[in-house]
Amino acid sequence: MKKINFTPIALAIGILLSACSSMPKTTSLLDQTRSDYAIAQSNPNVARYASLEMKQAGEALNQANAAAEERDSPETIDKLAYLAKQKIALTQEVAKQKSAEASVAASSKERDQMRLDQRTNEADQANASAKQANANAQQANADAAQANANAEQSKLATQTAQNDAADSLRKQQEAQARSTQLEAQLADLAAKKTERGIVITLGDVLFGNGKASLNPEGLRTTQKLADILKQNPQRTVLIEGFTDSIGTTAYNQQLSERRATSVRTALQDLGVGRDRVAIRGYGESYPVAANDTANHRQTNRRVEIVISDATGKIAMR
C-alpha cells in the first residue's frame, strides 16, 4: 500500500490555528457597545453637554477592548462591555436632559421678553390715552375734571406695570446671582452637576478604615459644606451611603446607613438644622464601577450628598 504524507497539510492547519489564536477576541455585546459609542460620538449634544460622561464611557470601553486584545474570558469581556454600555447610555441621557433644559431656558427667556414687550406696549397705550384725555379736557371745560382723573389713573397703572416689571427682573437677577455664588462655593468640594442636581462625593478615604466615623479630612470637608448651607438656607441635602460588594448584604446596608448618619450628625453639630438633612443607605446597590479590583471597590465605597434646587426639592432615585 502506498504511504500518504500528511505533513504539509498538518503544517498548514497549525499555521492557520496559530494565526487565529493571535486574533483579538470580541463578543456580540462588545460589538454592540462599540456601535453605541460611535452613535454617541456623532451626537452633537454629547460633546456640548456631556463631555465628562463621554470621557468616562470611552475609558470604560477602552478597558473592554483591552480585555478583548488580551484574550480574556468572554465573561470578563462582557462584564466590562456592559459597564461601558451603561456609561454610554448615561452619557446619552445626560446630553438629552441638559439639551432639554437649555431649550426650556431659551423658551422661558423668550416668554419673559414677550411679557416685557406687552407691558411696554400697555404703558405706551396708557400714555397715549392720557394725552388724548388732556386734549379733550382743553376742548371741553365741562369734561376737564373727569379727563384729568382718567389721566392720573392711567399714569398710576403705567407706574404699577413698570414697577412690576422691574421687581420681576430684580428677582430673576438675585436668583441667578445666588445660583452662581453657590456653584463657585461648591467648586472647592469638587461638586458635579447631575440630572438629580448638584452632587458632592465623599470617598472612602474620608472615613476611618472600615468604619463609619469621618477622619479629620472628612470633617474639614463637612465643615465647608456646613458653611455653604448656612449661607444658603433655602437649600436642603440628601445624604446617600454606598459600599462595595465585599461582605454580607446586611452588613453593607448597615455600614452605608451608618456612614450617611455620621455625615448628617457632623452637619448638625456644625449648625445645620436636622429638618434640612435627609439620609438614605443603599448598601452595595448603585455601584459606579465594577467590584472586580481594589480601586473599583474603593470607588464604590462612598457617600454622595445631593443638594436641592432653590425650592428645597431633590429628585429621588
C-alpha positions in Angstrom: 0.0 0.0 0.0 1.3 3.5 -0.9 2.2 5.7 2.1 0.4 9.1 2.2 2.4 12.0 3.7 0.2 14.3 5.8 3.0 16.6 7.0 2.3 19.7 4.7 -1.4 19.5 5.5 -0.8 19.4 9.2 1.7 22.2 9.0 -0.9 24.4 7.1 -3.6 23.7 9.7 -1.1 24.6 12.5 -0.2 27.9 10.9 -3.9 28.7 10.4 -4.7 27.9 14.1 -1.8 29.9 15.3 -3.0 32.9 13.2 -6.5 32.6 14.6 -5.2 32.4 18.2 -3.4 35.7 17.7 -6.6 37.5 16.6 -8.3 39.6 19.4 -11.5 38.3 20.8 -14.8 40.0 20.7 -18.4 39.3 21.8 -21.7 40.4 20.4 -22.2 42.7 23.5 -18.8 44.3 22.9 -19.6 44.9 19.2 -23.0 46.5 20.2 -21.2 48.7 22.8 -18.7 49.9 20.2 -21.7 50.7 17.9 -23.4 52.6 20.8 -20.2 54.6 21.4 -19.9 55.6 17.8 -23.5 56.8 17.8 -22.9 58.8 20.9 -19.8 60.4 19.4 -21.9 61.5 16.4 -24.4 63.2 18.7 -23.5 67.0 18.9 -25.4 67.4 22.2 -23.0 64.8 23.8 -19.9 67.0 23.0 -21.8 70.1 24.2 -23.5 68.9 27.4 -21.9 65.5 28.5 -18.2 65.6 27.6 -17.2 64.3 31.0 -19.6 61.4 30.9 -18.4 60.6 27.4 -14.8 60.6 28.5 -15.7 58.1 31.3 -17.6 56.0 28.8 -14.6 56.0 26.5 -12.3 54.9 29.3 -14.7 52.1 30.2 -14.8 50.9 26.5 -11.0 51.0 26.4 -10.9 48.6 29.3 -13.3 46.2 27.5 -11.3 46.5 24.3 -8.1 45.8 26.2 -9.6 42.7 27.7 -10.5 41.5 24.2 -7.0 42.2 23.0 -5.6 40.2 25.9 -8.0 37.4 25.1 -9.6 37.4 28.5 -12.7 35.2 29.0 -15.9 36.2 27.3 -17.5 36.6 30.7 -14.8 39.2 31.6 -15.1 41.0 28.3 -18.9 41.1 28.5 -18.8 42.4 32.1 -16.6 45.3 31.1 -18.6 45.9 27.9 -21.8 46.0 29.9 -20.3 48.6 32.3 -19.2 50.7 29.2 -22.6 50.3 27.6 -24.3 51.6 30.8 -21.9 54.6 30.9 -22.7 55.3 27.2 -26.4 55.2 27.9 -25.9 57.5 30.9 -24.0 59.9 28.6 -26.8 60.0 26.0 -29.4 60.5 28.8 -27.4 63.4 30.4 -27.0 65.1 27.0 -30.7 64.7 26.3 -31.7 66.1 29.7 -29.3 69.1 29.5 -30.3 69.8 25.9 -34.0 69.8 27.1 -33.1 72.1 30.0 -31.4 74.5 27.6 -34.4 74.6 25.3 -36.7 75.2 28.3 -34.4 78.1 29.5 -34.4 79.6 26.0 -38.2 79.4 25.8 -38.6 80.9 29.3 -36.4 83.9 28.2 -38.4 84.4 25.1 -41.7 84.4 27.1 -40.2 86.9 29.6 -39.3 89.2 26.7 -42.8 88.9 25.2 -44.3 89.8 28.6 -42.0 92.7 29.0 -42.8 93.9 25.4 -46.5 93.5 26.2 -46.2 95.6 29.4 -44.3 98.3 27.5 -47.0 98.4 24.8 -49.6 98.7 27.6 -47.6 101.6 29.1 -47.3 103.3 25.7 -51.0 102.9 25.2 -51.7 104.3 28.6 -49.6 107.4 27.9 -51.4 107.9 24.6 -54.7 107.7 26.4 -53.5 110.3 28.9 -52.5 112.7 26.2 -55.8 112.2 24.4 -57.6 112.9 27.7 -55.7 116.1 28.2 -56.5 117.2 24.7 -60.2 116.5 25.3 -60.0 118.5 28.5 -58.7 121.5 26.7 -61.6 121.4 24.2 -64.3 120.8 26.7 -64.0 122.6 30.0 -67.0 120.7 31.2 -65.1 117.4 30.9 -61.8 118.7 32.2 -62.1 117.3 35.7 -63.0 113.8 34.5 -60.3 113.8 31.9 -57.7 114.7 34.4 -58.9 111.9 36.7 -58.6 109.4 33.9 -55.1 110.6 33.0 -54.0 110.3 36.6 -55.4 106.8 36.8 -53.7 105.8 33.6 -50.4 107.2 34.9 -50.8 105.1 38.1 -51.4 102.0 36.0 -48.3 102.7 34.0 -46.2 103.1 37.0 -47.6 99.9 38.6 -46.7 97.9 35.4 -43.2 99.4 35.3 -42.7 98.6 39.0 -43.9 95.0 38.5 -41.6 94.5 35.5 -38.6 95.9 37.5 -39.4 93.8 40.5 -39.6 90.7 38.4 -36.3 91.4 36.7 -34.7 92.1 40.1 -35.8 88.8 41.5 -34.5 86.9 38.5 -31.1 88.6 38.8 -31.0 87.8 42.5 -31.8 84.2 41.9 -29.2 83.9 39.2 -26.6 85.6 41.4 -27.3 83.2 44.3 -27.0 80.2 42.0 -23.7 81.5 40.5 -22.4 82.1 44.0 -23.4 78.6 45.2 -21.6 77.0 42.2 -18.5 79.0 43.0 -18.6 77.9 46.7 -19.1 74.2 45.8 -16.2 74.2 43.2 -13.8 73.7 46.1 -15.7 70.5 47.1 -15.4 69.0 43.5 -19.2 69.2 43.2 -20.8 67.9 40.0 -24.0 68.8 38.2 -26.1 65.8 37.5 -29.7 65.1 36.4 -30.7 65.0 40.1 -29.0 68.3 40.9 -25.6 69.2 42.4 -23.8 66.2 43.9 -20.7 66.1 46.2 -19.0 62.7 46.6 -17.2 61.8 49.9 -14.8 59.0 49.1 -13.8 56.1 51.3 -10.6 57.8 52.2 -12.5 60.4 54.2 -13.7 57.8 56.7 -11.9 55.6 59.2 -10.7 52.3 57.6 -13.8 50.0 57.6 -15.6 52.5 59.9 -18.4 54.9 59.7 -16.7 57.8 61.5 -15.2 60.7 59.5 -11.5 61.3 59.7 -10.1 64.8 60.1 -10.0 65.5 56.4 -13.6 64.3 56.1 -14.6 66.7 59.0 -12.9 69.6 57.2 -14.9 68.8 54.0 -18.1 68.6 56.1 -17.3 72.0 57.7 -17.0 73.6 54.3 -20.4 72.2 53.3 -22.0 73.3 56.5 -20.7 76.9 55.9 -22.2 76.8 52.4 -25.6 75.5 53.7 -25.8 78.2 56.3 -25.3 80.8 53.7 -28.0 79.2 51.5 -30.8 78.5 54.0 -33.3 77.6 51.2 -31.2 74.5 50.2 -31.6 71.1 51.7 -29.4 67.9 51.3 -29.9 64.2 50.8 -27.0 62.1 52.1 -26.7 58.7 50.4 -24.4 55.9 51.6 -22.9 53.1 49.4 -20.5 50.2 49.8 -18.7 47.7 47.6 -19.9 44.1 47.3 -17.5 42.6 49.8 -19.2 41.3 52.9 -22.8 40.4 53.6 -25.7 42.4 52.2 -27.0 43.1 55.7 -23.5 44.4 56.9 -23.1 46.6 53.8 -26.6 48.0 54.3 -25.9 48.9 57.9 -22.4 50.4 57.1 -23.9 52.6 54.3 -26.6 53.9 56.7 -24.1 54.5 59.5 -21.8 56.5 57.2 -24.7 58.6 56.0 -25.8 59.2 59.6 -22.2 60.1 60.5 -22.2 62.9 57.9 -25.6 64.1 59.0 -24.6 64.2 62.6 -21.4 66.2 61.7 -23.5 68.7 59.8 -26.0 69.1 62.7 -23.1 69.6 65.1 -21.9 72.4 62.8 -25.2 74.2 62.9 -27.3 72.8 60.0 -30.9 72.1 61.1 -32.0 68.4 61.2 -35.0 69.2 59.0 -32.7 70.2 56.2 -30.8 66.9 56.1 -32.2 63.5 55.0 -30.3 60.2 54.7 -30.5 57.0 52.7 -28.4 53.8 52.8 -28.2 51.7 49.7 -25.5 49.2 50.7 -23.9 47.7 47.6 -26.6 48.9 45.2 -25.9 51.5 42.5 -22.2 50.8 42.0 -20.3 53.3 39.9 -17.7 50.8 38.9 -17.3 47.0 38.7 -16.3 45.4 42.0 -13.5 43.5 40.4 -10.4 45.4 41.6 -9.4 47.1 44.8 -9.5 50.6 43.2 -13.0 49.9 41.8 -14.3 48.7 45.1 -12.8 51.8 46.8 -14.7 53.9 44.3 -17.9 52.2 45.2 -17.4 52.9 48.9 -18.6 56.4 49.0 -21.2 58.9 50.4 -23.0 61.1 47.9 -24.5 64.4 49.1 -27.3 65.7 46.8 -28.0 69.4 47.1 -31.6 70.5 46.4 -32.7 73.1 44.0 -33.6 76.6 45.1 -37.0 75.4 46.3 -35.6 72.7 48.5 -36.7 69.8 46.3 -34.5 66.8 45.5 -35.1 64.2 42.8 -35.2 60.7 44.3 -33.6 57.7 42.7 
